[in-house]
Amino acid sequence: MKGIKFLILFFAAQIILINTGAAQQKQFRALVVTTTKGWHHESVHAGFIALKELGVKNFFDVVLLENPNGFTDKVLKDFQVVIFLNTTGDIFDTAQQKVMERFIQSGKGFVGIHSASDTEYDWEWYTKLVGRMFYIHPVIQTARLKILDAKFPGLQGFADGRLWTEEWYHFGPEKVSDLNYILGVDESSYNPKIEQGPKKTEGMGALHPLAWYHEFDGGRSFYTALGHLPTNFSEPAFLNHLYAGIFWAATGKK
């Protein structure tokens, strides 16, 4: 009988420990928005899986916004960062835009991945939150990356002019004046020229940024133009870069 009682107490203790561990509060919670009202990127699925795995590895919650109408103050109060994963077009109505504005103004964070800069062009506040908006891109090519600010974490895998294959976004002018550029592309390593109807470019020149961050309207914003190809989301270098941006946007810590 003593042996049976011991086993019962032992297993009860294990259940308590397991439940206590499962209930531990994570570092922060991230809400992922993937709504598209334009081009739909094949990498959205791979991107969300990668974000979920990042959450497991780094002990934060990742939740998909499955109902576009569910973007409310009540839902967002439990999150510290909103991630726009390859969103496109006008995805929010006026009420939802105000929800997003209040979220950032409360001191929380935003992360934009790739075509997040091809989203909500007519929402001036959002364009300032992102910092620069997508203008045009040439065909997918391999080029050399340039680290512009090595002090920001997560860039180690891009050192020494690493080759990267991407849909190289060219951007319009800055919407704010305080963008901190951390990653760029060397235009001499690929052909940046493109003409699409009335839009055309010879390139952005010596400074062709791909990733940046800034504080905005009481909160924080991080953007990276990488992430067009599904395979990007299995690259450790990109995942480290992405997590560094998410962590800073959610917590304000580098």
ZISULKA-V168218 format. One record per run of one state. SS is the DSSP state (a for helix, b for strand, c for the rest). FROM is the first residue (numbers start at 1). LEN is the number of residues. Records with the same first field share a line. If there is no record, write none. Layout:
BEGIN
SS->FROM-LEN / FROM-LEN
END
This chain:
BEGIN
c->1-1 / 23-6 / 34-2 / 37-6 / 59-2 / 65-3 / 71-2 / 77-4 / 86-2 / 90-4 / 106-3 / 120-4 / 131-3 / 138-3 / 148-8 / 159-4 / 167-2 / 172-8 / 190-4 / 197-2 / 202-7 / 217-2 / 225-5 / 235-1 / 252-3
a->2-21 / 43-16 / 68-3 / 73-4 / 94-12 / 114-5 / 124-7 / 156-3 / 187-3 / 230-5 / 236-16
b->29-5 / 36-1 / 61-4 / 81-5 / 88-2 / 109-5 / 119-1 / 134-4 / 141-7 / 163-4 / 169-3 / 180-7 / 194-3 / 199-3 / 209-8 / 219-6
END
